Amino acid sequence: MSDFKFVVPIRNCEYELNNKLVTVLFKKEKPSLMEKLIFRNRIDKPYKIDLDEIGSFVWELCDGSKNVEEITKLTKNHFEENIENAEARVELFIKQLHRNKLILLYEKQE
């Protein structure tokens, strides 16, 4: 993948919005045998991750229309002095979302 700041993130799972805060809903790809045995009543229920204000803001911008650099600028402008080192925070957060398969990344075609 080329320079990370030019990749475009897009959400890969459902989410709920409550008072401007996002709760990401996702299912594990392949539960282990132990999980199937112990949690069989909950295996089909989605896992939930509650995002804070900054994470929720970034999540909403991961709509496939903006690259990481644009998302970083919008986040920095929106939160002004309330976010330190916006570039590193946004980039790390997007990488974590991607690693957990909650978003997909692609290179924008010109």
N, C-alpha and C positions, 0 to 999 in steps of 0.2 A: 504494500500500500504506500502511496506517495506521502508527502508531508501531512502529518496528522491533522493540522489545523484546517486543511482543505477538504477533509472527508465530511460526509453528510450523515448524521445520525437520524434514524427513524425508529419510532417505538415498535416493539415486537410483541407486546402483550397488552392486555386490558388494564384499565385503571379507573379509579373513582376520584372525583373531585369534591372536597368538602371544605368550605370556607377558605378557598384558594390553596389548600394543601392537598397533595396527591397521595393516594394509597395505590401502589402498584400491585396488581393481582397476577399471579403466575402459577403454573403447575410445574412440578418437577418432571423432567423428561422421562427418566426411568427410575422409579423407586426401587430400592434394594429389596431383596427377599425379606430381610428383617423388618424394614419399614412396612412392607405389605402385610406381614403377620401381625405386627404390633399396632399399626395405625390403619387397619383395613377400613374402618368406618370413616376415616378422614382422608383417605388416599385420593379421592376425586375432588376434594375441596381445594380451592386455590390458596396458595401461601400469600401473605400480605406483607408489604414493606411500606411503612409510613415515611414519607419524605418531609424534610423540613422546608422552610420557606424558599431557600435558595435552590435546593434540589427540586422542589415542585416547579419553580420558575424555569429551570433548565429543562426538566422533563417535558413541559408544555411546548418548549421551543424545538424539541426533537421530533419534528413533524415531516422531515424529508425535504424541507425547502431551504434550510439554512445550514451552512457548514459550521464546524467547530469554532472557527475564528469569529464568525458573525454572532454565534451564540455567546461567546465570551464577551464581545463588545456590548451586546444588549444586556447581559447580566451585570457587567461592570457599571454601565450607565444607570441601570435600574436601582442597584443597591449602593452605588456611590462609595462612601467611606465605610459602609457596613460590611464590606467584603475585602479581606486582605489577599493579595496575590491571586486575583481572579483567574488569570490564565492557568496557573497550576491547578487550582481547585476544580475548575470546570473540566479541564482535560482529564484529571484523575477520576472525577465522577463519571464522565462519559466512558472512560476505559473500564471502570468497574461495572457499569451497566452493560457494556458490550461483553465483558468476560462472563457475566452471569446470563447472557443471552436475552436480556430485557430490551435491548435495542440492537439494530443492525447498522452497520456502517457501509457506505458505498462512496465511490468517487463520482462526483458530479460530472456528467458529460456536457461539454460546451456545445 
